């Protein structure tokens, strides 16, 4: 499975790639304050022409030895690891499900992939989604058949390594009716010095009465540009528990969207970000209620140090006929420096008349009175501030489901906090 350059793609995929490449060639990067949704993220210094798309099967496998994993997986987890799209770890999935490089799945399970591929994310959003649709390599396909319950997490690891490489990554996860699975995806860098570009499209399909716990996290180096479009579609009585974390990268924007398409479906989305230095992160979230009696709960927390900046723009959209919707969203930011900056912009678009939709947003610095109180109990400033920050994140940690996800995310947050406070 290590070399996939000779994989034969079906005709429908070749045509799709060709059409996307044609559209991408006519587009430019979104301009700062020139395109709705990009007003707070200046990417004018990005030179797309300076990056070369990763070639299938060419990634340097030694990069695995140079990275520190972000999410510590439990023993028995199923792994699929790639460096610049080249598979370097995989093939240990049980016989009752599929965990394959997406390129390989398009050859060996072409009809199954075609049924779901490109059905969730609109790949004509911008130049980044078009480039991804045209040039993705490697990627991952996770398919959990009807009624199958996967006991251990499925861990997808993507390492961006080569200098001036554009890694276009595509992930498709399908959990059929009555099935249950937990999938983690982590993006890492092979070095701290190489400038890379990552575009990522993630499509999640949660079937009727199915359950998916999905973690998407990145700790890329601070010279990496990141642009992501991630969207989930949840069928009747389905349940999605989605955790997203952004610690690394230099600049970029990630769209995180859920569509509750079936009556009785539910989505819980939890986000964490912790930039420092001059990092900039931008999250655009959407909770779309497309059916009656659906619920969603979204909470993001950010810790910002030095001159870093963050944007969160959230929208709850209730479609016509989606009565008895219950939706909540919030974003809270803690600034560790007077030069750090955050924007939090919640929004509502309600086209039904029997709903409950609420939102909240907050941006604050560490309360000196809390620090003073801890000082009075014999703690020094450094420890006092750390305890205040840990208290700020405690509510977020409580949202993580007990088990491997909570253990892995708690460890990742503790490591990141040490970087911010160093």
Buried (B, 14 or more C-beta within 10 A) or exposed (E): EEEBEEBEBBEBBEEBBEBBBEBBEEBEBBEEEEEEBBBBBEBEEBEBEEBEBBBBBBBBBEBBEBBEBBBBBEEEBBBBBBBBBBBBBBEEBEEEBBBBBBBBBBBEBBEBBBEBBBEBBEBEBBBBBBBBBBBBBBBBBBBBBEEBEBEBBBBBBBBBBBEEBBBBBBBBBBBBBBBBBBBBBBBBBBBEEBBBBBBBBBBBBBBBBBBBBBBBBBBBBBBBBBBBBBBBBBBBBBBBBBBBBBBBBBBBBBBBBBBBBBBBBBBBBBBBBBBBEEBBBBBBBBBBBBBBBBBBBBBBBBBBBBBBBBBBBBBBBBBEEBBBBBBBBBBBBBBBBEEBBBBBBBEBEBEBEEBEBEBEBEBEEBEEEBBEEBBEEEBEEEEBBBBBBEEBBEEBBEBBBEEBBBBBBEEBBEBBBEEBBE
